Amino acid sequence: MTTKVEWDGDVRFNATTGTGFNITVDGDQKAGPRPMELLLAGLGGCTSYDVVSILKKSRQDVESCVAEILAERSDAVPAVFTDIHVKFVVTGRNLKEKMVERAVKLSAEEYCSASIMLEKGGVNITHSFEIIAID
């Protein structure tokens, strides 16, 4: 896996991923997200991918999955994440609570590389979920 990051003036950088996608990273938030926001987005994408995949394999009729992420950072430099809470809002038909709970747990404990890496780095990560039923 590779990524190239090139300075574009001020506190702005252009990142090109190994798969060819471009992202503007901006510390002033005028032209793109800040670097730490991208870390949270990566975590959200990683764990959401797992949850949806596990639910689909469990034959759950998932219509939508939203990961709402709230993070706290230390006051000292470097201002690392200390606590992250990921709340999944899963919408679908006849979703079984035990299946959603299992999917969230499996992602957190076994599959989400981003989550597991951050936890090993000392970040306290918690999870919750809400199910919205569609008739």
C-alpha positions in Angstrom: 0.0 0.0 0.0 1.4 3.4 -0.9 0.4 7.1 -0.8 2.2 10.2 -2.0 1.6 13.5 -0.1 2.8 16.7 -1.8 2.9 20.1 -0.1 0.7 22.7 -1.9 1.5 25.8 0.1 0.5 27.1 3.5 -0.8 24.1 5.5 -2.3 22.4 2.5 -1.2 19.1 1.0 -2.4 16.9 -1.9 -2.4 13.2 -1.3 -2.6 10.6 -4.0 -3.4 7.1 -2.9 -1.9 4.0 -4.4 -5.2 3.3 -6.1 -5.1 6.7 -7.8 -7.5 8.8 -5.7 -6.7 12.4 -4.8 -7.5 14.1 -1.5 -6.7 17.6 -0.4 -5.6 17.8 3.2 -5.7 21.3 4.8 -4.8 22.3 8.3 -6.9 25.4 7.9 -10.0 23.5 6.6 -10.4 25.9 3.7 -9.8 23.3 0.9 -10.2 20.0 2.6 -10.3 18.0 5.8 -7.6 18.1 8.5 -5.4 15.1 8.9 -7.0 13.9 12.1 -10.4 14.1 10.5 -9.2 11.8 7.8 -8.0 9.3 10.5 -11.6 9.3 11.9 -13.1 8.9 8.4 -10.7 6.0 7.8 -11.8 4.3 11.0 -15.5 4.9 10.2 -15.1 3.5 6.7 -13.2 0.4 7.9 -15.6 -0.5 10.7 -18.7 0.3 8.7 -17.5 -1.9 5.8 -17.1 -4.8 8.3 -20.5 -4.2 10.0 -22.4 -4.1 6.7 -20.5 -7.1 5.3 -21.2 -9.2 8.4 -24.9 -8.3 8.4 -25.3 -9.1 4.7 -23.6 -12.4 5.2 -26.0 -13.0 8.1 -28.9 -12.4 5.7 -30.0 -9.2 7.4 -32.0 -6.8 5.2 -29.8 -3.7 5.7 -30.9 -0.5 4.0 -28.5 1.9 5.6 -25.6 2.0 8.0 -24.2 5.3 9.4 -21.3 5.5 11.8 -21.4 8.6 14.0 -18.0 9.1 15.5 -17.2 11.3 18.5 -13.5 11.7 19.4 -11.6 13.4 22.2 -8.0 14.5 22.0 -5.4 15.2 24.6 -4.6 18.8 25.5 -0.9 18.2 25.3 1.2 18.1 22.1 1.0 15.8 20.3 -2.8 16.0 20.6 -3.5 12.3 20.1 -6.9 10.7 20.3 -7.7 9.5 23.8 -11.3 8.4 23.4 -13.4 7.5 20.4 -17.0 6.4 20.5 -18.5 4.9 17.3 -22.3 4.7 17.2 -23.8 2.7 14.4 -27.3 3.7 13.2 -28.5 0.7 11.2 -31.7 0.9 9.2 -33.4 -2.1 7.7 -36.2 -4.6 7.6 -36.6 -7.3 10.4 -33.1 -6.6 11.7 -32.2 -8.8 14.6 -30.6 -7.0 17.5 -28.3 -9.9 18.3 -27.0 -9.9 14.8 -26.2 -6.2 14.8 -24.6 -6.5 18.2 -22.5 -9.4 16.9 -21.4 -7.5 13.7 -20.3 -4.5 15.8 -18.4 -6.7 18.2 -16.7 -8.7 15.5 -15.6 -5.6 13.7 -14.2 -4.0 16.9 -12.4 -7.1 18.2 -11.4 -9.0 15.1 -11.7 -7.3 11.7 -11.3 -3.5 11.7 -7.6 -2.9 11.3 -7.9 0.8 11.9 -9.8 0.3 15.2 -7.5 -2.4 16.5 -4.4 -0.4 15.6 -5.7 2.7 17.4 -6.6 0.7 20.5 -3.1 -0.9 20.5 -1.8 2.7 20.5 -3.7 3.5 23.7 -6.9 4.9 22.4 -10.0 3.9 24.3 -12.7 3.0 21.7 -16.3 2.2 22.6 -19.2 1.2 20.4 -23.0 1.4 20.5 -25.7 0.9 18.0 -29.3 1.9 17.2 -31.6 0.0 14.9 -34.2 1.8 12.8 -36.9 -0.5 11.6 -38.4 -0.2 8.1 -41.8 -1.8 7.7 
